[in-house]
């Protein structure tokens, strides 16, 4: 392979961009002259990735929400497939998460003779087990971030490798709260809650105002509490407008990006269900998980759910380690009350931090080496 390695990748939204950026870091270390192109974000571009479209184009969740953008998304997938097939062809395509977009793309590329890999096993163990046949048809190899996934896939004839979770190596076992607060210019001892309503437009629409109302309720009960809200750059203007309307004034600080700094600095977080909940767990921060979406999308999704949990920390622990408030239960009052409990119950906080430390150990592997070993094997085959 040498320096001539050419990869194509697709990563949707902020979490996929982060994972793909870490993967590309390992690729660059092993093959310094490697080229990579496709769909990605700033973390990938910082490692020399050529983004033909930005990852934000795929940052849509929910059946009804996807329908509104269906024509544009399908058009992007068709154009990308044609460009990759017509050449110069990549030696390997890697779809990073975003299974609704990537699996169909991977199926088309594989049929055209381009090897395909999927990074982050679709959550067939949580919902939509019908995807297993689609995975088998679409990909040559799956890079799994949870230890139980390879055996499940191999039972269905799908090659897979457990590579650990890249974030478990990036996030320190003992985050420095004081240093993070100094970095963000925050008071060292004031109780701090991080608000993470999500990185998608649809999430901000359904959760942004709800989280800020909850923050206002918390501020009334505990005037000393302060808030920090990291916003993805593309949604910064909308976040600023919501914050200005919230009446929280100087009690809340909006950040552009810097979600990891916010999680390191906070005492507790009110957070949207998704990859960010695992990041919060790796930072050993107690959390309240919330989600709200279009009513019809919710009715469809809940019927396909296989487990009683939606938050990754709870799924991986097989119990409700942290509370979840979904759809109608995610009222500002409930969210505020549950978040404040974490600020008052030091024994519960210590217990959940110990659970998250164990989880961190389980997910910590030499991800770049394991992933690039698998990439080399697939290309060689």
Buried (B, 14 or more C-beta within 10 A) or exposed (E): BEEEBBBBBBBBBBBBBBBBBBBBBBBBEBBEEBBBBBBBBBBBBEBBBEBBBBBBBBBBBBBBBBEEBEEEBEEBBEEBBEBBBEEEBBBBBBBBBBBBBBBBBBBBBBEEEBBBBBBBBBBBBBBBBEBBEBBBEBBBBBBBBBBEBBEBBEEEEBBBBBBBBBBBBBBEEEBEBEEBBEEBEBEEEEBBBBBBBBBBBBBBBBBBBBBBBBBBBBBEEBEEBBBBBBBBEBBBEBBEEBBEEBEBEEBBBBBEBBBBBBBBBBBBBBBBBBBBBBBBBBBBBBBBBBBBBBEEBBEEBEEEEEEEBBBBBBBBBEEEBBBBBBBEEBBBEBBBBBBBBBBEEEEEBEEBBEBBBEBBEEBBBEBBEBBBBBBBEBBEE
